[in-house]
Amino acid sequence: MANMTKADWQAAAKALRIDGRAFINGRSVDALSGETRPTFNPGNGKQLAQVAYCGIEDAELAIASARAAFASGVWSAMAPSDRKMVMVRWAELIEQHREELALLECLDVGKPISNTLDIDVSAAVRTIRWSGEAIDKVYDEIPPTPANTLALVQRLPLGVVAAIVPWNFPLSTTAWKLAPALATGNSVVLKPASNTPLSALFIARLATEAGLPDGVLHVLPGPGGSLGKHLATHMDIDGLTFTGSTPVGQLLMQYSGQSNLKRTFLELGGKSPNIVFADANLEAAAAMAAVAVFYNGGQTCTAGTRLIVEEKIRDEFLDMVVSKARDWMPGDPLDPATAMGPMIDEGQFNTVAGYVDVGRKEGAELLFGGKRCLAETGGHYHEPTIFAGVHNQMRVAQEEIFGPVLSVLTFKDAAEAVSIANDSIYGLAGAVWSRNINTAHKVAAAVRVGTMGINNYFGGDMTVPFGGFKQSGNGRDKSMHAFNDYTELKTTWIEFE
């Protein structure tokens, strides 16, 4: 299957059968209202499937089922080693269905098939397997107390967790939420993005096949506004995890305060700085500067959309970056040779095009791209775009565009580079490129972000936490640190007679 051609994938796409029903209490079901909404292929604008359009009544059913399952102990009280085996079997089933799942994600999101197969599906498998394997290695504590006492500190599941995931990485972010939440014994109600629900529905069915008890996991496709708000304000939801935009995250925090103070963890937007010093490996830095902003069409919260270049190498380095940008011209997502696909929909395309106009009006120099392409396909394709002559007060340097638009700024010394990098409401990710170990470490330490690369971008795996500073959110996905978000600490203090 690894050698499949574009024609092979196109044939597989035509033969694909999609189940768009919701997943409640271990079964695929229609919305109680019977309503559906279409989901579309961003690559050609054509309808993929009709998907259940869940409402408040479906949410109530799912929450009640999740609460009953949690209270019964069928999963929450299961031995960690037994939960582990279910999680590992689940990961194995996802791996067995990797081609079908990769195709589904490609069609639903517009990601290149090479990415969904080699990155997204593999990441989901790794996340679920790793979290399952880890859970029976988490020990409780006995603190040092006086001799006539014994204190036990236990890590217990929150209860019922609501998870709201975005459209740009629906499979991998779903795995980031579900894996630690389920591994620690919670029941989960998942609301996928309304325009990309298909992979979440697919892996939920596999979870039941792997042995996850009915009622532990529910997937509700539906509107973000009404359905998402209902979950966020519900008094019987104990925790909420969300990946998405900063404005929505701010609303969710308000909803927590207005309801039951449910623990709310957010992974939000970014405007990440990618700092290049003159002594760096410029060829490697230029290639990665293109990857950092054009991967997934720039629809990535960690995208390196602010390229901050030492002034004396500006022209030389930009020539190299423009050359690399030519390799990212969009193409058919079903073609294994395609590096970048379309924007998710016409609305997002228009947002990106609008920011290109803003950049021009602000006086930035358009070095490359800036236009629609492949319009004849019916898809939403935008050229990779590079603006030079940007300063940090411009909107294209401050606001998250969520598209393939790079803003290039310059600096004279390390202090100015750090100042520019930190002049943002966001603090999600970034990178610094230098062969000088002192410069690299000092700059990396000074930039206020959750993940900082030195001579790399997008570094990290399941062993390290992921999340942001400032208005990029709170809480952490991945690693053992993610387990903290989905558990409560309980102290039992015993005094001997």
NUDOLUM-201535 format. One record per residue (C-alpha): residue number from 1; x, y, z. Coordinates in steps of 0.05 Angstrom, whole numbers, plus 5000, padded with zeros to 4 digits. Layout:
BEGIN
(NUM,(X,Y,Z));
...
//
This chain:
BEGIN
(1,(5000,5000,5000));
(2,(5059,5046,5011));
(3,(5072,5048,4936));
(4,(5002,5069,4917));
(5,(4998,5119,4861));
(6,(4952,5178,4851));
(7,(4907,5134,4808));
(8,(4905,5081,4862));
(9,(4883,5131,4915));
(10,(4831,5161,4869));
(11,(4802,5092,4857));
(12,(4802,5078,4932));
(13,(4767,5145,4944));
(14,(4711,5126,4896));
(15,(4702,5059,4931));
(16,(4702,5088,5002));
(17,(4638,5080,5042));
(18,(4630,5133,5096));
(19,(4587,5126,5158));
(20,(4569,5195,5183));
(21,(4525,5174,5242));
(22,(4540,5198,5312));
(23,(4570,5150,5363));
(24,(4531,5144,5429));
(25,(4534,5089,5481));
(26,(4576,5043,5438));
(27,(4533,5048,5376));
(28,(4530,5088,5311));
(29,(4464,5125,5313));
(30,(4427,5181,5277));
(31,(4415,5246,5312));
(32,(4351,5243,5352));
(33,(4323,5298,5308));
(34,(4342,5260,5245));
(35,(4379,5321,5220));
(36,(4442,5315,5179));
(37,(4492,5364,5148));
(38,(4538,5351,5089));
(39,(4614,5349,5095));
(40,(4655,5371,5035));
(41,(4721,5353,5003));
(42,(4764,5416,5006));
(43,(4804,5391,4946));
(44,(4746,5395,4897));
(45,(4687,5425,4935));
(46,(4645,5362,4926));
(47,(4601,5331,4980));
(48,(4632,5272,5015));
(49,(4576,5249,5061));
(50,(4516,5269,5103));
(51,(4535,5272,5176));
(52,(4490,5269,5237));
(53,(4475,5339,5263));
(54,(4470,5329,5338));
(55,(4435,5377,5385));
(56,(4422,5388,5458));
(57,(4380,5325,5465));
(58,(4436,5282,5437));
(59,(4485,5315,5485));
(60,(4440,5300,5544));
(61,(4435,5228,5524));
(62,(4510,5222,5516));
(63,(4526,5257,5581));
(64,(4477,5214,5620));
(65,(4507,5151,5589));
(66,(4578,5175,5604));
(67,(4560,5191,5676));
(68,(4527,5123,5686));
(69,(4587,5087,5657));
(70,(4634,5126,5701));
(71,(4593,5114,5764));
(72,(4588,5040,5749));
(73,(4664,5032,5750));
(74,(4663,4989,5687));
(75,(4721,5031,5661));
(76,(4739,5080,5717));
(77,(4750,5024,5767));
(78,(4782,4976,5718));
(79,(4853,4956,5736));
(80,(4902,5002,5699));
(81,(4936,4941,5668));
(82,(4869,4920,5638));
(83,(4854,4990,5612));
(84,(4923,4988,5582));
(85,(4907,4926,5542));
(86,(4844,4957,5513));
(87,(4883,5020,5493));
(88,(4938,4979,5460));
(89,(4887,4937,5421));
(90,(4854,5002,5399));
(91,(4920,5029,5373));
(92,(4932,4963,5336));
(93,(4863,4967,5302));
(94,(4877,5038,5280));
(95,(4943,5015,5251));
(96,(4908,4958,5214));
(97,(4860,5008,5182));
(98,(4914,5060,5168));
(99,(4902,5066,5093));
(100,(4827,5074,5100));
(101,(4835,5123,5156));
(102,(4888,5163,5120));
(103,(4843,5167,5059));
(104,(4785,5190,5101));
(105,(4827,5245,5133));
(106,(4855,5266,5066));
(107,(4786,5274,5035));
(108,(4754,5307,5096));
(109,(4810,5357,5112));
(110,(4847,5366,5045));
(111,(4913,5343,5074));
(112,(4961,5309,5025));
(113,(4954,5234,5029));
(114,(5028,5226,5043));
(115,(5019,5268,5106));
(116,(4956,5233,5131));
(117,(4986,5165,5120));
(118,(5056,5177,5147));
(119,(5043,5231,5199));
(120,(4971,5237,5222));
(121,(4952,5163,5228));
(122,(5021,5144,5255));
(123,(5016,5199,5307));
(124,(4947,5176,5330));
(125,(4972,5104,5337));
(126,(5033,5127,5376));
(127,(4992,5172,5422));
(128,(4941,5119,5440));
(129,(4991,5063,5448));
(130,(5039,5106,5488));
(131,(4985,5131,5535));
(132,(4958,5061,5545));
(133,(5027,5033,5559));
(134,(5042,5089,5609));
(135,(4980,5085,5652));
(136,(5001,5025,5695));
(137,(5068,5059,5708));
(138,(5036,5118,5745));
(139,(5046,5110,5820));
(140,(5008,5144,5876));
(141,(5046,5175,5935));
(142,(5059,5165,6009));
(143,(5087,5231,6034));
(144,(5135,5236,6094));
(145,(5091,5246,6155));
(146,(5098,5234,6231));
(147,(5106,5163,6254));
(148,(5035,5156,6281));
(149,(5005,5176,6214));
(150,(5000,5152,6143));
(151,(4982,5197,6084));
(152,(4960,5170,6017));
(153,(4958,5215,5956));
(154,(4918,5184,5899));
(155,(4909,5207,5828));
(156,(4836,5196,5809));
(157,(4798,5208,5744));
(158,(4759,5273,5737));
(159,(4695,5239,5716));
(160,(4660,5260,5652));
(161,(4705,5300,5605));
(162,(4682,5340,5544));
(163,(4733,5346,5488));
(164,(4725,5396,5431));
(165,(4775,5388,5374));
(166,(4792,5430,5313));
(167,(4788,5419,5238));
(168,(4861,5426,5220));
(169,(4887,5363,5255));
(170,(4823,5326,5272));
(171,(4855,5257,5279));
(172,(4918,5274,5317));
(173,(4885,5324,5364));
(174,(4828,5275,5378));
(175,(4881,5224,5398));
(176,(4917,5275,5441));
(177,(4852,5286,5480));
(178,(4822,5216,5481));
(179,(4885,5178,5498));
(180,(4902,5209,5566));
(181,(4829,5222,5585));
(182,(4810,5149,5574));
(183,(4875,5120,5600));
(184,(4864,5154,5667));
(185,(4793,5125,5672));
(186,(4747,5181,5651));
(187,(4686,5178,5607));
(188,(4689,5225,5547));
(189,(4640,5263,5504));
(190,(4677,5286,5441));
(191,(4653,5342,5396));
(192,(4693,5342,5331));
(193,(4694,5403,5286));
(194,(4630,5403,5247));
(195,(4666,5404,5180));
(196,(4716,5348,5195));
(197,(4682,5295,5239));
(198,(4697,5231,5199));
(199,(4762,5205,5229));
(200,(4736,5214,5300));
(201,(4674,5173,5284));
(202,(4716,5120,5252));
(203,(4764,5110,5310));
(204,(4707,5111,5361));
(205,(4678,5049,5328));
(206,(4747,5017,5331));
(207,(4751,5033,5406));
(208,(4688,4992,5419));
(209,(4717,4935,5376));
(210,(4779,4938,5419));
(211,(4738,4927,5482));
(212,(4722,4997,5508));
(213,(4657,4989,5548));
(214,(4594,5021,5522));
(215,(4580,5090,5549));
(216,(4653,5108,5560));
(217,(4663,5145,5494));
(218,(4613,5186,5453));
(219,(4624,5227,5390));
(220,(4574,5282,5373));
(221,(4582,5318,5307));
(222,(4545,5384,5309));
(223,(4547,5460,5313));
(224,(4604,5491,5353));
(225,(4562,5548,5378));
(226,(4501,5515,5410));
(227,(4528,5445,5421));
(228,(4597,5467,5444));
(229,(4567,5518,5492));
(230,(4519,5466,5520));
(231,(4578,5420,5537));
(232,(4619,5477,5566));
(233,(4563,5501,5612));
(234,(4536,5433,5631));
(235,(4536,5420,5706));
(236,(4550,5346,5698));
(237,(4614,5355,5657));
(238,(4675,5353,5703));
(239,(4729,5375,5654));
(240,(4735,5408,5587));
(241,(4793,5404,5538));
(242,(4795,5446,5476));
(243,(4841,5460,5417));
(244,(4822,5518,5373));
(245,(4821,5594,5368));
(246,(4837,5641,5425));
(247,(4770,5678,5422));
(248,(4732,5612,5429));
(249,(4779,5591,5485));
(250,(4764,5655,5522));
(251,(4689,5640,5517));
(252,(4699,5570,5543));
(253,(4736,5596,5605));
(254,(4677,5643,5617));
(255,(4628,5585,5610));
(256,(4668,5546,5663));
(257,(4660,5604,5712));
(258,(4587,5611,5696));
(259,(4573,5538,5709));
(260,(4608,5490,5756));
(261,(4680,5514,5750));
(262,(4697,5452,5709));
(263,(4770,5445,5698));
(264,(4784,5475,5629));
(265,(4847,5464,5589));
(266,(4860,5502,5525));
(267,(4909,5497,5467));
(268,(4898,5560,5427));
(269,(4928,5604,5373));
(270,(4998,5624,5355));
(271,(5041,5672,5316));
(272,(5106,5635,5324));
(273,(5174,5667,5314));
(274,(5228,5631,5274));
(275,(5294,5667,5288));
(276,(5353,5659,5240));
(277,(5423,5684,5257));
(278,(5477,5696,5205));
(279,(5520,5639,5231));
(280,(5466,5587,5222));
(281,(5465,5531,5171));
(282,(5426,5574,5123));
(283,(5408,5519,5074));
(284,(5375,5478,5130));
(285,(5343,5539,5161));
(286,(5313,5562,5094));
(287,(5285,5493,5079));
(288,(5254,5489,5148));
(289,(5228,5560,5145));
(290,(5185,5538,5087));
(291,(5162,5475,5123));
(292,(5146,5515,5185));
(293,(5096,5560,5150));
(294,(5071,5520,5090));
(295,(5061,5452,5121));
(296,(4986,5437,5123));
(297,(4975,5500,5084));
(298,(4995,5542,5144));
(299,(4933,5517,5179));
(300,(4974,5499,5239));
(301,(4973,5533,5307));
(302,(5049,5526,5314));
(303,(5064,5552,5244));
(304,(5127,5594,5240));
(305,(5092,5652,5208));
(306,(5141,5705,5233));
(307,(5210,5694,5202));
(308,(5258,5739,5241));
(309,(5324,5744,5203));
(310,(5390,5777,5221));
(311,(5394,5840,5180));
(312,(5461,5827,5146));
(313,(5437,5762,5113));
(314,(5367,5785,5095));
(315,(5372,5787,5019));
(316,(5414,5724,5013));
(317,(5369,5684,5060));
(318,(5304,5708,5030));
(319,(5327,5686,4961));
(320,(5337,5617,4991));
(321,(5268,5616,5025));
(322,(5233,5638,4961));
(323,(5268,5582,4924));
(324,(5243,5532,4976));
(325,(5172,5561,4972));
(326,(5167,5539,4899));
(327,(5167,5467,4924));
(328,(5102,5481,4962));
(329,(5056,5500,4905));
(330,(4989,5466,4920));
(331,(4966,5403,4887));
(332,(4916,5346,4889));
(333,(4915,5317,4960));
(334,(4907,5247,4931));
(335,(4974,5253,4894));
(336,(5030,5225,4938));
(337,(5076,5278,4908));
(338,(5035,5336,4934));
(339,(5066,5376,4990));
(340,(5009,5425,5005));
(341,(4935,5418,4995));
(342,(4877,5468,4997));
(343,(4849,5513,5050));
(344,(4794,5477,5089));
(345,(4737,5517,5057));
(346,(4720,5580,5019));
(347,(4713,5619,5083));
(348,(4784,5604,5105));
(349,(4809,5618,5035));
(350,(4776,5686,5038));
(351,(4807,5700,5106));
(352,(4876,5685,5078));
(353,(4864,5727,5015));
(354,(4839,5784,5059));
(355,(4904,5784,5100));
(356,(4944,5785,5035));
(357,(4907,5849,5017));
(358,(4920,5876,5087));
(359,(4994,5862,5080));
(360,(4997,5900,5014));
(361,(4959,5959,5042));
(362,(5004,5961,5104));
(363,(5064,5970,5058));
(364,(5095,5901,5062));
(365,(5133,5876,5001));
(366,(5101,5816,4967));
(367,(5160,5772,4948));
(368,(5123,5710,4926));
(369,(5053,5682,4915));
(370,(4992,5716,4941));
(371,(4938,5688,4894));
(372,(4886,5634,4885));
(373,(4908,5575,4843));
(374,(4877,5511,4814));
(375,(4810,5546,4813));
(376,(4787,5498,4758));
(377,(4787,5440,4808));
(378,(4732,5471,4851));
(379,(4779,5468,4911));
(380,(4804,5524,4956));
(381,(4877,5530,4937));
(382,(4922,5588,4956));
(383,(4993,5599,4935));
(384,(5049,5599,4987));
(385,(5059,5673,5002));
(386,(5119,5712,5029));
(387,(5119,5785,5053));
(388,(5184,5821,5066));
(389,(5193,5890,5097));
(390,(5146,5873,5154));
(391,(5150,5906,5222));
(392,(5118,5880,5285));
(393,(5062,5932,5288));
(394,(5032,5906,5222));
(395,(4970,5862,5228));
(396,(5004,5808,5185));
(397,(5058,5805,5240));
(398,(5010,5804,5299));
(399,(4946,5767,5279));
(400,(4939,5692,5266));
(401,(4924,5684,5192));
(402,(4919,5608,5192));
(403,(4943,5602,5121));
(404,(5007,5597,5079));
(405,(5030,5669,5091));
(406,(5099,5685,5117));
(407,(5118,5753,5146));
(408,(5193,5769,5146));
(409,(5223,5816,5197));
(410,(5296,5833,5211));
(411,(5339,5845,5273));
(412,(5408,5873,5288));
(413,(5426,5833,5351));
(414,(5400,5778,5397));
(415,(5366,5826,5444));
(416,(5325,5856,5387));
(417,(5308,5787,5361));
(418,(5281,5766,5429));
(419,(5243,5832,5436));
(420,(5209,5822,5369));
(421,(5194,5749,5384));
(422,(5161,5765,5451));
(423,(5121,5823,5424));
(424,(5059,5781,5414));
(425,(4997,5761,5453));
(426,(5015,5689,5435));
(427,(5067,5642,5463));
(428,(5058,5573,5432));
(429,(5121,5555,5393));
(430,(5184,5581,5359));
(431,(5255,5566,5338));
(432,(5324,5595,5336));
(433,(5378,5578,5285));
(434,(5452,5589,5304));
(435,(5516,5548,5307));
(436,(5536,5587,5369));
(437,(5512,5546,5428));
(438,(5512,5606,5475));
(439,(5469,5648,5428));
(440,(5422,5590,5413));
(441,(5409,5572,5486));
(442,(5404,5643,5511));
(443,(5354,5663,5458));
(444,(5314,5598,5466));
(445,(5310,5610,5541));
(446,(5288,5683,5533));
(447,(5231,5671,5483));
(448,(5166,5660,5521));
(449,(5135,5600,5486));
(450,(5115,5530,5506));
(451,(5159,5495,5454));
(452,(5224,5524,5426));
(453,(5267,5490,5375));
(454,(5342,5499,5368));
(455,(5364,5486,5296));
(456,(5298,5452,5282));
(457,(5224,5467,5277));
(458,(5164,5423,5296));
(459,(5210,5383,5341));
(460,(5184,5336,5395));
(461,(5146,5271,5403));
(462,(5100,5238,5453));
(463,(5152,5241,5508));
(464,(5148,5316,5515));
(465,(5089,5362,5534));
(466,(5057,5409,5484));
(467,(5021,5474,5500));
(468,(5028,5549,5504));
(469,(5042,5610,5545));
(470,(5001,5674,5547));
(471,(4939,5673,5502));
(472,(4962,5609,5469));
(473,(4928,5572,5526));
(474,(4940,5530,5588));
(475,(4947,5457,5604));
(476,(4988,5408,5564));
(477,(4976,5354,5512));
(478,(5024,5294,5504));
(479,(5072,5262,5554));
(480,(5058,5242,5625));
(481,(5042,5315,5640));
(482,(4977,5308,5601));
(483,(4952,5259,5654));
(484,(4951,5317,5703));
(485,(4895,5350,5664));
(486,(4849,5291,5669));
(487,(4859,5272,5742));
(488,(4845,5298,5812));
(489,(4892,5291,5871));
(490,(4860,5262,5934));
(491,(4893,5259,6002));
(492,(4874,5208,6054));
(493,(4903,5222,6123));
(494,(4906,5164,6172));
(495,(4923,5170,6246));
(496,(4940,5108,6286));
(497,(4915,5097,6357));
//
